[in-house]
Amino acid sequence: MTDTWSWLAIAGFGAFHGVNPAMGWLFAVGLGLHRGQRRVVWLALLPIALGHALSVALVAAAFVWAGLTVDARAVRIAAAIVLIGWAFWHWFYRSRHRVRVGMTTGLAGLGLWSFLMATAHGAGLMLWPALMPLCFPAGAVADSDPFLPALLGVGLHTLALLGTTAVIAVTVYEWVGLEILKRAWINIDILWTAALVAAGAWLLLA
C-alpha cells in the first residue's frame, strides 16, 4: 500500500465512523431537539470529536510503542488477531454491553460517552492497518519518528469524522428529522463487524 492509499483509508474510516449513529450524530441531534437550540447540535460536535480522538490516539500510541519495543511483524500479527477477535466479541455481545448515557446528557458527559463508545467498538483498532505502513514503513531509517505520522493520522481521521458527523447531524436536525430512523434504518453493527474482520485480514495478508 502506498502512503496515498493509507491516508485515504484513514480519512475513509473517519467518514465511516461518522456515519455510524453510535459514534455521535444521533446524540447531537437528540440533545439539540431536547434543548430546542440549533447551536447545541454544533456545540455537541466538539466533545464527540475529542472523545473519539482520545480513544483512537491511545490505541495508536499503544501500537506505536509496541512497534518500537517488539518486532513489527509480531505487532502486525497480534493486531490482526485482536481485530478479528474484537469483531466476534462485538457481534456476540454488542447488545449486552451498551454504554448507558441519556440523550439529555451534558457536553462533558457526551465527550465521555464518545470516548467509551469508540473504545468499546474498537474504532482505534480498525484504524491501525492504515496507520502501520505510515508509522513503520519498509526501509525506514532507524531514527525516524513513528509518533508523528500517527498523530497526523489521528488528526486526519478526526477531521473526517467531524465533517461527516456535522453534515448528518445538521441535515437530520434541520430537514429530515428522527422519523427517518423508523423507515430507513441500516444495521450498522453488521457493517462494523465486517469492517473489523476486513481490517484484521488486511494486516494478516499484508
Secondary structure, DSSP 8 states (H G I E B T S, - for coil): --HHHHHHHHHHHHHHHHHSGGGTHHHHHHHHHHHT-HHHHHHHHHHHHHHHHHHHHHHHHHHHHHHHHS-HHHHHHHHHHHHHHHHHHHHHHGGGS-----TT--HHHHHHHHHHHHHHHTHHHHHHHHHHHHHS-TT--TT--THHHHHHHHHHHHHHHHHHHHHHHHHIIIII-TTHHHHS---HHHHHHHHHHHHHHHHHH-
